Amino acid sequence: STTQVAIVGGGPAGLMLSHLLAGQGIESVVLEARSRQAIHETVRAGILEHGTVKLLVESGVSDRVLREGDRHDGIELRFNGESHRIDFQDLVGESVWLYPQTEVFADLAARREADGGDVRYGVSGVSIEGAETDPALTFTDGDGRESELRADLVVGADGSRSYCRGLIPEQTRRRYFKEYPFAWFGILTDAPRSSDELIYANSEHGFALISQRTEIMQRMYFQCDPRENVADWDDERIWSTLRQRVNGNGFELKEGPVLEKVVLPFRSFVQEPLRHGKLFLAGDAAHTVPPTGAKGLNLAIHDVKVLFEALDSYYRTGSTGGLDTYSDVALGRVWKAQHFSYWMTSMLHAAPGDSEFDQARRLGELNSVVSSRHGASYLAECYTGWPSPRA
Ligand code: DHB
C-alpha cells in the first residue's frame, strides 16, 4: 500500500503530526511498536507550555486540558530552607498547565481513533529502504501479517531508542551527548496536595521536586544515584529523604502511601541534522533532555508543529522551502531547551564530589536569579516556553 507520510512512532509526537496532517487532508500511517495501553501506563512529566496547550486546544485534540488541567502562574525555588516564588504572570505574562503528559497521549490516541486515523500499535521489525529518495517500509503488523508501505516522506518520531535516526549516514550526522552523575527517584503518592505550585528544592542533602497530579494523587522526585534500585526503598525511607530536603520554616509535606516508584536517567542528547532526503526526525528520536523543567514533550510537540507547517505548504503548493529549513528552525528551539534543562539541572543539583565552593557558588547563582527581575524573567520565559518562529 501507499501513503503520503509514513510516521514511525505513535507517541505524542507521531500522533500529533498525524492528527494535524489529517486536518489538512494529508494522509498518513502511524507505526508504533508498543500497545496503546503500555504507552498510556508510562508515567511522564506533568507540565505543558502555553504553546503546547494552545496547539492541543486549537487543533481540536483536547479541551480536557483546560477543564481538568490546572493553570500554574508560577513556581517556587527553595534553597537555604526558604522559598522564593517565580511569578510567571507578573514577569512574562504567561502560564503553564499541569496536565499529565500521559493524558496528552490518551487524548491524541482517542482523537485519531474517532477520526478514523490509520494508527497501528504492536508493530514490529520496521525496516526502511530508500529513506533518501524513495522510502519503502516493511514491518510486521500487530496481528503478525507482513506488510509493505511506500510513502512520499517518512517521519521518525520513534523515541529515545530510535531506529530511524540510525538511517542518517554517519558521514552526514553529528551526535552530541552529555551524561550526569545522578538520577531522579520519582514517586506517585496517594496524598493531598502539599503546595498549590511546584517546588524545586536545592538542599545540602540533594535536590527534590514537589509536583502534583490531582486532589488525591501527587508526584514527587528526589535526586538519587543512577544505580539506585527502587526495591531498596520502602515508604519510610522515601518520606524521610523528601522531608530532609524540603520540610522546614513552617513547610511540611503531606504524606501518604507510595503507589509507584521509578528511577529516571539524566541525559542530554542531540543528533543533527533532523533531515536526510525524505526522512525527517522529530521529538526524542532526535533529542533528549534531562527532566528538570519538563521540556521533553513540549519540544517534541514544537518539532511537530514546525514540520506540519512545512508539510502542509509542500502538499498545498509544492514548495519545499519549509522542508528545507525544518531542521534549522526546530534545532533553534532544541538548543535553547538543551541549555535551559542543563542550566536548571546544574543550578539545583549538587554532583557527587562537588566542593564547598561549588555549593556556595550554586547558592549565589540561585540568589542572583530570585533577587533580580531580569534573572527571574529569564527563567520564567524559558520555563513557560519561547515564542515560536512564524513559518
Ligand atoms: C514534573 C516533572 C518535571 O520534570 C518537572 O520539571 C516538573 C514537573 C511532573 O512530573 O509533574
Residues whose N, C-alpha, C, O or C-beta is under 5 A from the ligand:
A	BS01	DHB	R44 A45 G46 I47 S211 Q212 R219 P291 T292 G293 A294
